[in-house]
Amino acid sequence: MTYLNYVIVYCLRQLNGERSIYSVYHIIKGKKSSQSIQDAHLFQLYSFFLSLPNLSRDFFNRKVDELETGHFIKLNEDLKAEVTEKGKEAIESASFFPWHMDGLKYGDRANVFWRRLNLLIQVLSNHNHKETSYFPVQRSRNIQDWIKNFVKEKSDRDGFSIALYRELYKVLSEMEEDPSLLVFRLTGCRDYGWTELQTAEKLNLHVEEYRFRFLDLLHGVLAKLDGDKEGFPILSSVSTVGEKQGNLTISTAKTFGLYSQGHSIKEISKIRKLKVNTIEDHFIEMILTLNHFDTDRFITPEELQDAASVMEEMGTKRLKPIKDRLPHLSYFQIRIAIAKAGDRNGFKARA
């Protein structure tokens, strides 16, 4: 079983038959919708969010077919999957899990950080070798302009290069993962970095596993930088991306702006000419994405606890069974409780 097969089986086990297989597809691909973000939180799959943004539906379907043919999963007519004992054993026997990965938090930022870092090192390496003519390893105009402005501010390029090397050496030395996952792909003067496939072959890894190991290392580095900005001033600057209201989707960010101005859900629905259910979707995304979002005006801590108890007792996070047990709560209130249950910090600690 290839590593992506393992990831899909793991995600399907987390879904526990409560979503279709395409919920996994949208999470891995990193679909910026409220539903996918909610599912990633709810089923503790934020590690894998946006891990393979170029994953095609056809390739995903072939992977699912392989898993069904190999008796790792069973599919029903609703395209919901049950993980078999063989599938569960495969999950338990996996030799690597990307513990540092957090696509919801670092997905887009890790991509920008890597592209900036790779180009920065190429620029400095060519400068140190007095080389002025070369093809930039990153073709994005935004990345190139950012590096140009960043380097322009540094008068002592040689000293800056040494400082960057020391920071990169220090942060990679503190990681448990093999730094070669990243170092082999860096580009210097007349020395282009290896591709994913070349690096995977060099390290004796399947390219699918290499992809997740690389992201795991990259996300781990970003976590280190966030925890010690003063210790890594250069890398922290390279990793900093403008805040977008907590990585909310564009439509939810607009709803959040109106809510911050004091508008109610119904008022926002009228202003934006969207259904109330759609605005409620946005609020669920806010609860999951924004730290310390206050839900007391929508549901009391006692009602949250009641819903949590029912979810634990019934072993489900589906709306209707919970509503049947707690008819006095609205579906929106139950969705808030489910969202809180999917919060990695847990709502019990906040209540």
Secondary structure, DSSP 4 states (H G I P E B T S, - for coil): --HHHHHHHHHHHHHTTSS-HHHHHHHHHT--SHHHHHHHHHTT-GGGTTS-TT--HHHHHHHHHHHHHTTSEEE-TTS-EEE-HHHHHHHHT-S---TT--HHHHHHHHHHHHHHHHHHHHHHHHHHTT------S---HHHHHHHHHHHHT-S-HHHHHHHHHHHHHHHHHTSSS-THHHHTT--BTTBPPPPHHHHHHHTT--HHHHHHHHHHHHHHHHHHHHH-TTT-HHHHHHH-----TTT--HHHHHHHHHHHTT--HHHHHHHHT--HHHHHHHHHHHHHHSTT---TTTS-HHHHHHHHHHHHHHT---HHHHHHH-TTS-HHHHHHHHHHHHSTT-STTT-
